[in-house]
Amino acid sequence: MADQGEAMCRQVDGGMTRVFEVFGKRWTGLIVATLMPGPVHFAELRRAIPGISERMLSDRLMELSSTGLVVREVDAGPPLRVSYRLTEAGLAMEPSLKELARWAETYLTDGGQCPERFRK
């Protein structure tokens, strides 16, 4: 058993805290994953993510834009259309998201729960 003083000194890494401040919010990871292949118009992005409201999508896109992961671009009209694309920083998330997807395929196959064989 760990010494009680050691346990009290243990803290979450600052980098991990910043990651989950952004990606810990519902829909954020799905938005980034949907934008990985290239720019997407707002309406197409909404259709690609079932269950997300226009308001929530707009809020998450603004947050991702303010963190420097997404760029909002207004396409010349008519009609006026807005598209979103990942920045270099956003695209750099691809290996991590692919690894999370592989992890989910292995460990979260039973309706979002680890199968019995992986539980300890």
Summary of the structure (lengths in Angstrom):
residues: 120
radius of gyration: 18.3
end to end distance: 18.1
largest distance: 67.2
contacts: 270
relative contact order: 0.12
helix: 54%
strand: 13%
